[in-house]
């Protein structure tokens, strides 16, 4: 057999195989390319000059994270002039770096990064900078020496959330004529070391020091309902004078309320008559909002996962060549089922308290006070 | 040499290995060209291809080792664990102990060799199932990684960062970015290592006595024994080389990510097996090609790239597409093989 005939046979075989595999390949390609949604997307992209945004999300580990992703997806839509490329890094920095490199090659207009860790971003962020693509950080920070590597940062101010809840407590008790010494507080903390736990605990500790409240114990409920219930029932056994519980998220608050009710006590705002006041954070759980409207939870300081709107506004400003603030905190509400406190003033800014109306069964109305 | 042979479809004249290799390469090119046509933009740039290489250099190296073991009729699922252990040990050595890069390379090779010798001995000389042996190896490696250091951390060793940041520019493939600046295309050092591994292993399998021994043992170990091949030694060597490559792959992975973590290289063994299969290596042994494995890795990550740049945003889409891809490859493989057998009759 000569080399020549072998080659020609190979070619014959190859062309045959191409036919064989053509249908197979078009099968996979079909999933990817001839998806009608994708095609229309591309058609629109070339027609109307959509702003392309590559978003590298660190993962999908919690409800908050899913809500955060959902917010980005619902705000950066084609109707609003965006085309969003979303990458879930599944908690791996290597995936995020790969995603950012893909975005750079795709020449997206903006990169939004929710970094999984703080270190190790210099190289890939300089690549983005070299390519002239602005990088917007969300939620967590990165630790880089040269802060021109990113355009701006958007996230939550956890300490401020703690300060809001405590300020609400301060104002409410003052208007109800309750002396600071009468407040006996326990803190059901979040997962120790998480930025939300650190900020919220700090807010409470400072307030207790300044206002002269009695902070009896701090113990972690790991952000879960089960742990919240366990911790609260042991606290109730330990301290008979306990009248305020500060829960660092809604799930813990729901658990704490179960424990309070199981112990034959009442969660509520009338602490003079033996009710136990529950303060909470997040404001994402519908059940918690309902409890808040009913007064079982006295007040909820919201932790807003809705970064999408802010990002969209930021990108529009950047498109118009405007300067944007380097670090911006997302605006967060404070909810209560009581009308006694309508507004909080902190660091020279006033925050209206949103009144939750429970007049309609199973439906929570948001009424903004002024 | 007759006219009849030339005119007819002579798929049966190709060896199984070459046939499967041809399928892999054709599918890869069709897929990549498809991506260029349908998605354009990123895929039209050479750097996208080089990025795939950069991110997958370690997978190419470990998948080559995996193919070798699979050709010999075995399997090694400890490679991901070994890679994670290597990255963590190197990270600790470089950051806490103030070591140098050369020392880190030696550590990687040492860990690879140690795993290779132990697993090879157990498989070849004590006749324990390779799956069980490497399962134990995987648990051991993952466990050890956590013992070495629990928390993930980034390495700040300057010498290491310099090596990590080294870029080899590929002339003639650069692009002008939207700022009007020329950005040259580049690959990382790991890619050079990966290509060297591919070339060396390809030559070894193709032209050396030992290389043919791997195929013979995997195809039919009884016949191989009768042919005078030292079956045990061949099996031992295949596991030794695979683990050694896992060590090298682990170092290249470490060089790419620059951090140590117990969750590194999670699932790498499965990606390596998938790449080998896409590349035309058969789990039953005796069939396979290193070039195919190389294209297998490229196919796998090209799919990932297509899925993400198509805006199919959920992580599970990648998994589903790869599963579909694997299915199609296996079906194509078995159909082609069946046709060939029929034609031979």
Interface residues (C-beta under 8 A of the other chain):
Chain A: X1 X2 X5 X6 X8 X9 X10 X12 X13 X14 X16 X17 X18 X20 X21 X22 X24 X25 X27 X28 X29 X31 X32 X33 X35 X38 X41 X60 X73 X83 X84 X85 X86 X87 X88 X90 X91 X92 X93 X94 X97 X98 X99 X101 X102 X105 X106 X107 X117 X119 X120 X123 X130 X131 X132
Chain B: X1 X5 X6 X9 X10 X11 X13 X14 X19 X22 X23 X26 X27 X30 X31 X34 X38 X39 X41 X42 X45 X47 X48 X51 X54 X55 X152 X153 X154 X165 X177 X178 X179 X181 X183 X256 X257 X258 X259 X263 X264 X266 X303 X305 X306 X307 X308 X309 X310 X311 X312 X313 X314 X315 X321 X324 X325 X328 X331 X332 X335 X336
